[in-house]
Amino acid sequence: MQKNTNVVSEHREKLAWQILTIAPVLKKRLFRPDFEQGANQLPLSYAQVLATLNIEQSMTVTEISERFDIAKPNITPLIDRMIDAGYVKRVRNSTDRRVVHIVILEKGREKVEEMVESLKGAIHGWSSEITDEDMARVTDAIDVLSSILAKGE
């Protein structure tokens, strides 16, 4: 299938501007200072790793590093902090002791639920100003965006 390079270029330009303008809005509306400094008390990068572990159950340090594009030496303190907080634990692979899995614990799952509740509160704040139809459109748009971007992984 032949792509019109001018159209593709225009879409890239528009997308670049959309990303630059939506990022601060998302941060302001969803990841307010109280998300990181309030009940959650976790930097956003930690929260994202913990939420992913909640879905995946277990990941190796390499998988976490690759998923979040964080250098392995920087993953260690992140994991250590979550271990110290009781959110995750390290488990050695029974067949290859060199491989270490990071496994989410019940306290970690509870922390993810707290984060979800915090986000729901933030969403409630701005979603009360929009119609149910617009809320459905936002949800659908994020589903489409997630699906398309996942193809590149």
Chimera marker file (.cmm) of the C-alpha trace (Angstrom):
<marker_set name="trace">
<marker id="1" x="0.000" y="0.000" z="0.000" r="1" g="1" b="0" radius="0.5"/>
<marker id="2" x="1.503" y="3.291" z="-1.149" r="1" g="1" b="0" radius="0.5"/>
<marker id="3" x="1.475" y="6.135" z="1.354" r="1" g="1" b="0" radius="0.5"/>
<marker id="4" x="1.208" y="9.756" z="0.286" r="1" g="1" b="0" radius="0.5"/>
<marker id="5" x="4.346" y="11.181" z="1.883" r="1" g="1" b="0" radius="0.5"/>
<marker id="6" x="2.881" y="14.698" z="2.052" r="1" g="1" b="0" radius="0.5"/>
<marker id="7" x="-0.172" y="13.456" z="3.944" r="1" g="1" b="0" radius="0.5"/>
<marker id="8" x="1.990" y="11.351" z="6.274" r="1" g="1" b="0" radius="0.5"/>
<marker id="9" x="4.244" y="14.344" z="6.898" r="1" g="1" b="0" radius="0.5"/>
<marker id="10" x="1.232" y="16.542" z="7.679" r="1" g="1" b="0" radius="0.5"/>
<marker id="11" x="-0.118" y="13.930" z="10.103" r="1" g="1" b="0" radius="0.5"/>
<marker id="12" x="3.262" y="13.692" z="11.831" r="1" g="1" b="0" radius="0.5"/>
<marker id="13" x="3.415" y="17.473" z="12.159" r="1" g="1" b="0" radius="0.5"/>
<marker id="14" x="-0.111" y="17.634" z="13.586" r="1" g="1" b="0" radius="0.5"/>
<marker id="15" x="0.552" y="14.710" z="15.929" r="1" g="1" b="0" radius="0.5"/>
<marker id="16" x="3.768" y="16.305" z="17.205" r="1" g="1" b="0" radius="0.5"/>
<marker id="17" x="1.899" y="19.504" z="18.061" r="1" g="1" b="0" radius="0.5"/>
<marker id="18" x="-0.976" y="17.583" z="19.630" r="1" g="1" b="0" radius="0.5"/>
<marker id="19" x="1.404" y="15.635" z="21.863" r="1" g="1" b="0" radius="0.5"/>
<marker id="20" x="3.237" y="18.788" z="22.919" r="1" g="1" b="0" radius="0.5"/>
<marker id="21" x="0.001" y="20.528" z="23.820" r="1" g="1" b="0" radius="0.5"/>
<marker id="22" x="-1.837" y="17.609" z="25.444" r="1" g="1" b="0" radius="0.5"/>
<marker id="23" x="1.045" y="16.450" z="27.673" r="1" g="1" b="0" radius="0.5"/>
<marker id="24" x="0.831" y="19.407" z="30.088" r="1" g="1" b="0" radius="0.5"/>
<marker id="25" x="-2.966" y="19.138" z="30.177" r="1" g="1" b="0" radius="0.5"/>
<marker id="26" x="-2.801" y="15.431" z="31.042" r="1" g="1" b="0" radius="0.5"/>
<marker id="27" x="-0.225" y="16.100" z="33.734" r="1" g="1" b="0" radius="0.5"/>
<marker id="28" x="-2.277" y="18.935" z="35.191" r="1" g="1" b="0" radius="0.5"/>
<marker id="29" x="-5.631" y="17.154" z="35.022" r="1" g="1" b="0" radius="0.5"/>
<marker id="30" x="-4.581" y="13.618" z="35.967" r="1" g="1" b="0" radius="0.5"/>
<marker id="31" x="-1.177" y="13.589" z="37.606" r="1" g="1" b="0" radius="0.5"/>
<marker id="32" x="-1.652" y="16.509" z="39.914" r="1" g="1" b="0" radius="0.5"/>
<marker id="33" x="0.979" y="17.166" z="42.565" r="1" g="1" b="0" radius="0.5"/>
<marker id="34" x="-1.149" y="15.296" z="45.092" r="1" g="1" b="0" radius="0.5"/>
<marker id="35" x="-0.828" y="12.141" z="42.973" r="1" g="1" b="0" radius="0.5"/>
<marker id="36" x="2.898" y="11.949" z="43.701" r="1" g="1" b="0" radius="0.5"/>
<marker id="37" x="2.950" y="13.803" z="47.001" r="1" g="1" b="0" radius="0.5"/>
<marker id="38" x="-0.334" y="12.807" z="48.567" r="1" g="1" b="0" radius="0.5"/>
<marker id="39" x="-1.499" y="9.382" z="49.590" r="1" g="1" b="0" radius="0.5"/>
<marker id="40" x="0.510" y="7.699" z="46.855" r="1" g="1" b="0" radius="0.5"/>
<marker id="41" x="3.918" y="9.135" z="47.779" r="1" g="1" b="0" radius="0.5"/>
<marker id="42" x="5.474" y="7.485" z="44.749" r="1" g="1" b="0" radius="0.5"/>
<marker id="43" x="7.085" y="9.172" z="41.774" r="1" g="1" b="0" radius="0.5"/>
<marker id="44" x="5.113" y="8.591" z="38.595" r="1" g="1" b="0" radius="0.5"/>
<marker id="45" x="7.776" y="6.247" z="37.179" r="1" g="1" b="0" radius="0.5"/>
<marker id="46" x="7.482" y="4.020" z="40.253" r="1" g="1" b="0" radius="0.5"/>
<marker id="47" x="3.702" y="4.072" z="40.028" r="1" g="1" b="0" radius="0.5"/>
<marker id="48" x="3.821" y="3.032" z="36.373" r="1" g="1" b="0" radius="0.5"/>
<marker id="49" x="6.145" y="0.112" z="37.081" r="1" g="1" b="0" radius="0.5"/>
<marker id="50" x="4.000" y="-1.015" z="40.000" r="1" g="1" b="0" radius="0.5"/>
<marker id="51" x="0.817" y="-0.781" z="37.914" r="1" g="1" b="0" radius="0.5"/>
<marker id="52" x="2.441" y="-2.824" z="35.139" r="1" g="1" b="0" radius="0.5"/>
<marker id="53" x="3.569" y="-5.457" z="37.632" r="1" g="1" b="0" radius="0.5"/>
<marker id="54" x="-0.003" y="-5.594" z="38.891" r="1" g="1" b="0" radius="0.5"/>
<marker id="55" x="-1.094" y="-6.598" z="35.380" r="1" g="1" b="0" radius="0.5"/>
<marker id="56" x="1.867" y="-8.816" z="34.471" r="1" g="1" b="0" radius="0.5"/>
<marker id="57" x="2.244" y="-10.385" z="37.962" r="1" g="1" b="0" radius="0.5"/>
<marker id="58" x="5.990" y="-10.900" z="37.457" r="1" g="1" b="0" radius="0.5"/>
<marker id="59" x="8.673" y="-9.350" z="35.258" r="1" g="1" b="0" radius="0.5"/>
<marker id="60" x="12.430" y="-9.629" z="35.049" r="1" g="1" b="0" radius="0.5"/>
<marker id="61" x="14.560" y="-6.568" z="35.652" r="1" g="1" b="0" radius="0.5"/>
<marker id="62" x="15.442" y="-6.638" z="31.943" r="1" g="1" b="0" radius="0.5"/>
<marker id="63" x="11.762" y="-6.655" z="30.964" r="1" g="1" b="0" radius="0.5"/>
<marker id="64" x="11.069" y="-3.676" z="33.217" r="1" g="1" b="0" radius="0.5"/>
<marker id="65" x="14.107" y="-1.864" z="31.858" r="1" g="1" b="0" radius="0.5"/>
<marker id="66" x="13.020" y="-2.432" z="28.266" r="1" g="1" b="0" radius="0.5"/>
<marker id="67" x="9.332" y="-1.675" z="28.836" r="1" g="1" b="0" radius="0.5"/>
<marker id="68" x="10.033" y="1.689" z="30.443" r="1" g="1" b="0" radius="0.5"/>
<marker id="69" x="13.263" y="2.501" z="28.626" r="1" g="1" b="0" radius="0.5"/>
<marker id="70" x="15.107" y="2.889" z="31.918" r="1" g="1" b="0" radius="0.5"/>
<marker id="71" x="18.746" y="1.816" z="32.130" r="1" g="1" b="0" radius="0.5"/>
<marker id="72" x="19.261" y="-1.298" z="34.270" r="1" g="1" b="0" radius="0.5"/>
<marker id="73" x="21.482" y="0.529" z="36.800" r="1" g="1" b="0" radius="0.5"/>
<marker id="74" x="18.599" y="2.955" z="37.372" r="1" g="1" b="0" radius="0.5"/>
<marker id="75" x="16.076" y="0.139" z="37.819" r="1" g="1" b="0" radius="0.5"/>
<marker id="76" x="17.877" y="-1.246" z="40.877" r="1" g="1" b="0" radius="0.5"/>
<marker id="77" x="17.155" y="1.719" z="43.198" r="1" g="1" b="0" radius="0.5"/>
<marker id="78" x="13.583" y="1.846" z="41.903" r="1" g="1" b="0" radius="0.5"/>
<marker id="79" x="13.063" y="-1.844" z="42.712" r="1" g="1" b="0" radius="0.5"/>
<marker id="80" x="14.900" y="-1.491" z="46.043" r="1" g="1" b="0" radius="0.5"/>
<marker id="81" x="12.554" y="1.302" z="47.122" r="1" g="1" b="0" radius="0.5"/>
<marker id="82" x="9.510" y="-0.780" z="46.215" r="1" g="1" b="0" radius="0.5"/>
<marker id="83" x="10.964" y="-3.784" z="48.093" r="1" g="1" b="0" radius="0.5"/>
<marker id="84" x="11.658" y="-1.616" z="51.154" r="1" g="1" b="0" radius="0.5"/>
<marker id="85" x="8.050" y="-0.407" z="51.032" r="1" g="1" b="0" radius="0.5"/>
<marker id="86" x="6.813" y="-4.009" z="50.858" r="1" g="1" b="0" radius="0.5"/>
<marker id="87" x="5.244" y="-3.639" z="47.403" r="1" g="1" b="0" radius="0.5"/>
<marker id="88" x="7.339" y="-6.207" z="45.526" r="1" g="1" b="0" radius="0.5"/>
<marker id="89" x="9.917" y="-8.912" z="46.100" r="1" g="1" b="0" radius="0.5"/>
<marker id="90" x="12.751" y="-10.448" z="44.114" r="1" g="1" b="0" radius="0.5"/>
<marker id="91" x="12.380" y="-14.107" z="43.187" r="1" g="1" b="0" radius="0.5"/>
<marker id="92" x="15.185" y="-16.063" z="41.552" r="1" g="1" b="0" radius="0.5"/>
<marker id="93" x="14.259" y="-18.244" z="38.603" r="1" g="1" b="0" radius="0.5"/>
<marker id="94" x="14.375" y="-21.876" z="39.712" r="1" g="1" b="0" radius="0.5"/>
<marker id="95" x="15.956" y="-23.057" z="36.450" r="1" g="1" b="0" radius="0.5"/>
<marker id="96" x="18.390" y="-20.163" z="35.964" r="1" g="1" b="0" radius="0.5"/>
<marker id="97" x="19.524" y="-18.533" z="39.214" r="1" g="1" b="0" radius="0.5"/>
<marker id="98" x="20.961" y="-15.580" z="37.270" r="1" g="1" b="0" radius="0.5"/>
<marker id="99" x="17.450" y="-14.489" z="36.296" r="1" g="1" b="0" radius="0.5"/>
<marker id="100" x="15.605" y="-12.442" z="38.899" r="1" g="1" b="0" radius="0.5"/>
<marker id="101" x="11.872" y="-11.845" z="38.691" r="1" g="1" b="0" radius="0.5"/>
<marker id="102" x="10.179" y="-8.929" z="40.385" r="1" g="1" b="0" radius="0.5"/>
<marker id="103" x="6.841" y="-10.068" z="41.796" r="1" g="1" b="0" radius="0.5"/>
<marker id="104" x="4.120" y="-7.788" z="43.119" r="1" g="1" b="0" radius="0.5"/>
<marker id="105" x="2.910" y="-8.421" z="46.679" r="1" g="1" b="0" radius="0.5"/>
<marker id="106" x="-0.518" y="-7.783" z="48.209" r="1" g="1" b="0" radius="0.5"/>
<marker id="107" x="0.629" y="-4.427" z="49.610" r="1" g="1" b="0" radius="0.5"/>
<marker id="108" x="1.696" y="-3.482" z="46.080" r="1" g="1" b="0" radius="0.5"/>
<marker id="109" x="-1.729" y="-4.385" z="44.726" r="1" g="1" b="0" radius="0.5"/>
<marker id="110" x="-3.304" y="-2.248" z="47.444" r="1" g="1" b="0" radius="0.5"/>
<marker id="111" x="-1.051" y="0.670" z="46.447" r="1" g="1" b="0" radius="0.5"/>
<marker id="112" x="-2.152" y="0.281" z="42.822" r="1" g="1" b="0" radius="0.5"/>
<marker id="113" x="-5.783" y="0.407" z="43.978" r="1" g="1" b="0" radius="0.5"/>
<marker id="114" x="-5.006" y="3.626" z="45.902" r="1" g="1" b="0" radius="0.5"/>
<marker id="115" x="-3.477" y="5.105" z="42.744" r="1" g="1" b="0" radius="0.5"/>
<marker id="116" x="-6.513" y="4.089" z="40.683" r="1" g="1" b="0" radius="0.5"/>
<marker id="117" x="-8.800" y="5.732" z="43.244" r="1" g="1" b="0" radius="0.5"/>
<marker id="118" x="-6.677" y="8.896" z="43.130" r="1" g="1" b="0" radius="0.5"/>
<marker id="119" x="-6.896" y="8.963" z="39.335" r="1" g="1" b="0" radius="0.5"/>
<marker id="120" x="-10.631" y="8.328" z="39.475" r="1" g="1" b="0" radius="0.5"/>
<marker id="121" x="-10.936" y="11.377" z="41.723" r="1" g="1" b="0" radius="0.5"/>
<marker id="122" x="-8.944" y="13.486" z="39.269" r="1" g="1" b="0" radius="0.5"/>
<marker id="123" x="-11.033" y="12.184" z="36.376" r="1" g="1" b="0" radius="0.5"/>
<marker id="124" x="-14.226" y="12.931" z="38.302" r="1" g="1" b="0" radius="0.5"/>
<marker id="125" x="-13.042" y="16.513" z="38.715" r="1" g="1" b="0" radius="0.5"/>
<marker id="126" x="-12.850" y="17.263" z="35.014" r="1" g="1" b="0" radius="0.5"/>
<marker id="127" x="-15.317" y="14.690" z="33.686" r="1" g="1" b="0" radius="0.5"/>
<marker id="128" x="-18.182" y="16.300" z="35.566" r="1" g="1" b="0" radius="0.5"/>
<marker id="129" x="-17.798" y="19.180" z="33.100" r="1" g="1" b="0" radius="0.5"/>
<marker id="130" x="-18.280" y="17.000" z="29.977" r="1" g="1" b="0" radius="0.5"/>
<marker id="131" x="-21.078" y="14.892" z="28.537" r="1" g="1" b="0" radius="0.5"/>
<marker id="132" x="-21.273" y="11.118" z="28.830" r="1" g="1" b="0" radius="0.5"/>
<marker id="133" x="-20.763" y="10.989" z="25.060" r="1" g="1" b="0" radius="0.5"/>
<marker id="134" x="-17.517" y="12.978" z="25.323" r="1" g="1" b="0" radius="0.5"/>
<marker id="135" x="-16.365" y="10.751" z="28.188" r="1" g="1" b="0" radius="0.5"/>
<marker id="136" x="-16.969" y="7.687" z="26.003" r="1" g="1" b="0" radius="0.5"/>
<marker id="137" x="-15.047" y="9.360" z="23.173" r="1" g="1" b="0" radius="0.5"/>
<marker id="138" x="-12.071" y="10.032" z="25.468" r="1" g="1" b="0" radius="0.5"/>
<marker id="139" x="-12.091" y="6.413" z="26.643" r="1" g="1" b="0" radius="0.5"/>
<marker id="140" x="-12.327" y="5.125" z="23.066" r="1" g="1" b="0" radius="0.5"/>
<marker id="141" x="-9.550" y="7.466" z="21.908" r="1" g="1" b="0" radius="0.5"/>
<marker id="142" x="-7.205" y="6.215" z="24.617" r="1" g="1" b="0" radius="0.5"/>
<marker id="143" x="-8.052" y="2.606" z="23.714" r="1" g="1" b="0" radius="0.5"/>
<marker id="144" x="-7.225" y="3.303" z="20.060" r="1" g="1" b="0" radius="0.5"/>
<marker id="145" x="-4.023" y="5.160" z="20.963" r="1" g="1" b="0" radius="0.5"/>
<marker id="146" x="-2.886" y="2.351" z="23.271" r="1" g="1" b="0" radius="0.5"/>
<marker id="147" x="-3.606" y="-0.270" z="20.634" r="1" g="1" b="0" radius="0.5"/>
<marker id="148" x="-1.751" y="1.586" z="17.883" r="1" g="1" b="0" radius="0.5"/>
<marker id="149" x="1.277" y="2.415" z="20.030" r="1" g="1" b="0" radius="0.5"/>
<marker id="150" x="1.484" y="-1.173" z="21.315" r="1" g="1" b="0" radius="0.5"/>
<marker id="151" x="2.156" y="-2.293" z="17.735" r="1" g="1" b="0" radius="0.5"/>
<marker id="152" x="5.531" y="-0.555" z="17.884" r="1" g="1" b="0" radius="0.5"/>
<marker id="153" x="6.740" y="-2.519" z="20.906" r="1" g="1" b="0" radius="0.5"/>
<link id1="1" id2="2" r="1" g="1" b="0" radius="0.2"/>
<link id1="2" id2="3" r="1" g="1" b="0" radius="0.2"/>
<link id1="3" id2="4" r="1" g="1" b="0" radius="0.2"/>
<link id1="4" id2="5" r="1" g="1" b="0" radius="0.2"/>
<link id1="5" id2="6" r="1" g="1" b="0" radius="0.2"/>
<link id1="6" id2="7" r="1" g="1" b="0" radius="0.2"/>
<link id1="7" id2="8" r="1" g="1" b="0" radius="0.2"/>
<link id1="8" id2="9" r="1" g="1" b="0" radius="0.2"/>
<link id1="9" id2="10" r="1" g="1" b="0" radius="0.2"/>
<link id1="10" id2="11" r="1" g="1" b="0" radius="0.2"/>
<link id1="11" id2="12" r="1" g="1" b="0" radius="0.2"/>
<link id1="12" id2="13" r="1" g="1" b="0" radius="0.2"/>
<link id1="13" id2="14" r="1" g="1" b="0" radius="0.2"/>
<link id1="14" id2="15" r="1" g="1" b="0" radius="0.2"/>
<link id1="15" id2="16" r="1" g="1" b="0" radius="0.2"/>
<link id1="16" id2="17" r="1" g="1" b="0" radius="0.2"/>
<link id1="17" id2="18" r="1" g="1" b="0" radius="0.2"/>
<link id1="18" id2="19" r="1" g="1" b="0" radius="0.2"/>
<link id1="19" id2="20" r="1" g="1" b="0" radius="0.2"/>
<link id1="20" id2="21" r="1" g="1" b="0" radius="0.2"/>
<link id1="21" id2="22" r="1" g="1" b="0" radius="0.2"/>
<link id1="22" id2="23" r="1" g="1" b="0" radius="0.2"/>
<link id1="23" id2="24" r="1" g="1" b="0" radius="0.2"/>
<link id1="24" id2="25" r="1" g="1" b="0" radius="0.2"/>
<link id1="25" id2="26" r="1" g="1" b="0" radius="0.2"/>
<link id1="26" id2="27" r="1" g="1" b="0" radius="0.2"/>
<link id1="27" id2="28" r="1" g="1" b="0" radius="0.2"/>
<link id1="28" id2="29" r="1" g="1" b="0" radius="0.2"/>
<link id1="29" id2="30" r="1" g="1" b="0" radius="0.2"/>
<link id1="30" id2="31" r="1" g="1" b="0" radius="0.2"/>
<link id1="31" id2="32" r="1" g="1" b="0" radius="0.2"/>
<link id1="32" id2="33" r="1" g="1" b="0" radius="0.2"/>
<link id1="33" id2="34" r="1" g="1" b="0" radius="0.2"/>
<link id1="34" id2="35" r="1" g="1" b="0" radius="0.2"/>
<link id1="35" id2="36" r="1" g="1" b="0" radius="0.2"/>
<link id1="36" id2="37" r="1" g="1" b="0" radius="0.2"/>
<link id1="37" id2="38" r="1" g="1" b="0" radius="0.2"/>
<link id1="38" id2="39" r="1" g="1" b="0" radius="0.2"/>
<link id1="39" id2="40" r="1" g="1" b="0" radius="0.2"/>
<link id1="40" id2="41" r="1" g="1" b="0" radius="0.2"/>
<link id1="41" id2="42" r="1" g="1" b="0" radius="0.2"/>
<link id1="42" id2="43" r="1" g="1" b="0" radius="0.2"/>
<link id1="43" id2="44" r="1" g="1" b="0" radius="0.2"/>
<link id1="44" id2="45" r="1" g="1" b="0" radius="0.2"/>
<link id1="45" id2="46" r="1" g="1" b="0" radius="0.2"/>
<link id1="46" id2="47" r="1" g="1" b="0" radius="0.2"/>
<link id1="47" id2="48" r="1" g="1" b="0" radius="0.2"/>
<link id1="48" id2="49" r="1" g="1" b="0" radius="0.2"/>
<link id1="49" id2="50" r="1" g="1" b="0" radius="0.2"/>
<link id1="50" id2="51" r="1" g="1" b="0" radius="0.2"/>
<link id1="51" id2="52" r="1" g="1" b="0" radius="0.2"/>
<link id1="52" id2="53" r="1" g="1" b="0" radius="0.2"/>
<link id1="53" id2="54" r="1" g="1" b="0" radius="0.2"/>
<link id1="54" id2="55" r="1" g="1" b="0" radius="0.2"/>
<link id1="55" id2="56" r="1" g="1" b="0" radius="0.2"/>
<link id1="56" id2="57" r="1" g="1" b="0" radius="0.2"/>
<link id1="57" id2="58" r="1" g="1" b="0" radius="0.2"/>
<link id1="58" id2="59" r="1" g="1" b="0" radius="0.2"/>
<link id1="59" id2="60" r="1" g="1" b="0" radius="0.2"/>
<link id1="60" id2="61" r="1" g="1" b="0" radius="0.2"/>
<link id1="61" id2="62" r="1" g="1" b="0" radius="0.2"/>
<link id1="62" id2="63" r="1" g="1" b="0" radius="0.2"/>
<link id1="63" id2="64" r="1" g="1" b="0" radius="0.2"/>
<link id1="64" id2="65" r="1" g="1" b="0" radius="0.2"/>
<link id1="65" id2="66" r="1" g="1" b="0" radius="0.2"/>
<link id1="66" id2="67" r="1" g="1" b="0" radius="0.2"/>
<link id1="67" id2="68" r="1" g="1" b="0" radius="0.2"/>
<link id1="68" id2="69" r="1" g="1" b="0" radius="0.2"/>
<link id1="69" id2="70" r="1" g="1" b="0" radius="0.2"/>
<link id1="70" id2="71" r="1" g="1" b="0" radius="0.2"/>
<link id1="71" id2="72" r="1" g="1" b="0" radius="0.2"/>
<link id1="72" id2="73" r="1" g="1" b="0" radius="0.2"/>
<link id1="73" id2="74" r="1" g="1" b="0" radius="0.2"/>
<link id1="74" id2="75" r="1" g="1" b="0" radius="0.2"/>
<link id1="75" id2="76" r="1" g="1" b="0" radius="0.2"/>
<link id1="76" id2="77" r="1" g="1" b="0" radius="0.2"/>
<link id1="77" id2="78" r="1" g="1" b="0" radius="0.2"/>
<link id1="78" id2="79" r="1" g="1" b="0" radius="0.2"/>
<link id1="79" id2="80" r="1" g="1" b="0" radius="0.2"/>
<link id1="80" id2="81" r="1" g="1" b="0" radius="0.2"/>
<link id1="81" id2="82" r="1" g="1" b="0" radius="0.2"/>
<link id1="82" id2="83" r="1" g="1" b="0" radius="0.2"/>
<link id1="83" id2="84" r="1" g="1" b="0" radius="0.2"/>
<link id1="84" id2="85" r="1" g="1" b="0" radius="0.2"/>
<link id1="85" id2="86" r="1" g="1" b="0" radius="0.2"/>
<link id1="86" id2="87" r="1" g="1" b="0" radius="0.2"/>
<link id1="87" id2="88" r="1" g="1" b="0" radius="0.2"/>
<link id1="88" id2="89" r="1" g="1" b="0" radius="0.2"/>
<link id1="89" id2="90" r="1" g="1" b="0" radius="0.2"/>
<link id1="90" id2="91" r="1" g="1" b="0" radius="0.2"/>
<link id1="91" id2="92" r="1" g="1" b="0" radius="0.2"/>
<link id1="92" id2="93" r="1" g="1" b="0" radius="0.2"/>
<link id1="93" id2="94" r="1" g="1" b="0" radius="0.2"/>
<link id1="94" id2="95" r="1" g="1" b="0" radius="0.2"/>
<link id1="95" id2="96" r="1" g="1" b="0" radius="0.2"/>
<link id1="96" id2="97" r="1" g="1" b="0" radius="0.2"/>
<link id1="97" id2="98" r="1" g="1" b="0" radius="0.2"/>
<link id1="98" id2="99" r="1" g="1" b="0" radius="0.2"/>
<link id1="99" id2="100" r="1" g="1" b="0" radius="0.2"/>
<link id1="100" id2="101" r="1" g="1" b="0" radius="0.2"/>
<link id1="101" id2="102" r="1" g="1" b="0" radius="0.2"/>
<link id1="102" id2="103" r="1" g="1" b="0" radius="0.2"/>
<link id1="103" id2="104" r="1" g="1" b="0" radius="0.2"/>
<link id1="104" id2="105" r="1" g="1" b="0" radius="0.2"/>
<link id1="105" id2="106" r="1" g="1" b="0" radius="0.2"/>
<link id1="106" id2="107" r="1" g="1" b="0" radius="0.2"/>
<link id1="107" id2="108" r="1" g="1" b="0" radius="0.2"/>
<link id1="108" id2="109" r="1" g="1" b="0" radius="0.2"/>
<link id1="109" id2="110" r="1" g="1" b="0" radius="0.2"/>
<link id1="110" id2="111" r="1" g="1" b="0" radius="0.2"/>
<link id1="111" id2="112" r="1" g="1" b="0" radius="0.2"/>
<link id1="112" id2="113" r="1" g="1" b="0" radius="0.2"/>
<link id1="113" id2="114" r="1" g="1" b="0" radius="0.2"/>
<link id1="114" id2="115" r="1" g="1" b="0" radius="0.2"/>
<link id1="115" id2="116" r="1" g="1" b="0" radius="0.2"/>
<link id1="116" id2="117" r="1" g="1" b="0" radius="0.2"/>
<link id1="117" id2="118" r="1" g="1" b="0" radius="0.2"/>
<link id1="118" id2="119" r="1" g="1" b="0" radius="0.2"/>
<link id1="119" id2="120" r="1" g="1" b="0" radius="0.2"/>
<link id1="120" id2="121" r="1" g="1" b="0" radius="0.2"/>
<link id1="121" id2="122" r="1" g="1" b="0" radius="0.2"/>
<link id1="122" id2="123" r="1" g="1" b="0" radius="0.2"/>
<link id1="123" id2="124" r="1" g="1" b="0" radius="0.2"/>
<link id1="124" id2="125" r="1" g="1" b="0" radius="0.2"/>
<link id1="125" id2="126" r="1" g="1" b="0" radius="0.2"/>
<link id1="126" id2="127" r="1" g="1" b="0" radius="0.2"/>
<link id1="127" id2="128" r="1" g="1" b="0" radius="0.2"/>
<link id1="128" id2="129" r="1" g="1" b="0" radius="0.2"/>
<link id1="129" id2="130" r="1" g="1" b="0" radius="0.2"/>
<link id1="130" id2="131" r="1" g="1" b="0" radius="0.2"/>
<link id1="131" id2="132" r="1" g="1" b="0" radius="0.2"/>
<link id1="132" id2="133" r="1" g="1" b="0" radius="0.2"/>
<link id1="133" id2="134" r="1" g="1" b="0" radius="0.2"/>
<link id1="134" id2="135" r="1" g="1" b="0" radius="0.2"/>
<link id1="135" id2="136" r="1" g="1" b="0" radius="0.2"/>
<link id1="136" id2="137" r="1" g="1" b="0" radius="0.2"/>
<link id1="137" id2="138" r="1" g="1" b="0" radius="0.2"/>
<link id1="138" id2="139" r="1" g="1" b="0" radius="0.2"/>
<link id1="139" id2="140" r="1" g="1" b="0" radius="0.2"/>
<link id1="140" id2="141" r="1" g="1" b="0" radius="0.2"/>
<link id1="141" id2="142" r="1" g="1" b="0" radius="0.2"/>
<link id1="142" id2="143" r="1" g="1" b="0" radius="0.2"/>
<link id1="143" id2="144" r="1" g="1" b="0" radius="0.2"/>
<link id1="144" id2="145" r="1" g="1" b="0" radius="0.2"/>
<link id1="145" id2="146" r="1" g="1" b="0" radius="0.2"/>
<link id1="146" id2="147" r="1" g="1" b="0" radius="0.2"/>
<link id1="147" id2="148" r="1" g="1" b="0" radius="0.2"/>
<link id1="148" id2="149" r="1" g="1" b="0" radius="0.2"/>
<link id1="149" id2="150" r="1" g="1" b="0" radius="0.2"/>
<link id1="150" id2="151" r="1" g="1" b="0" radius="0.2"/>
<link id1="151" id2="152" r="1" g="1" b="0" radius="0.2"/>
<link id1="152" id2="153" r="1" g="1" b="0" radius="0.2"/>
</marker_set>
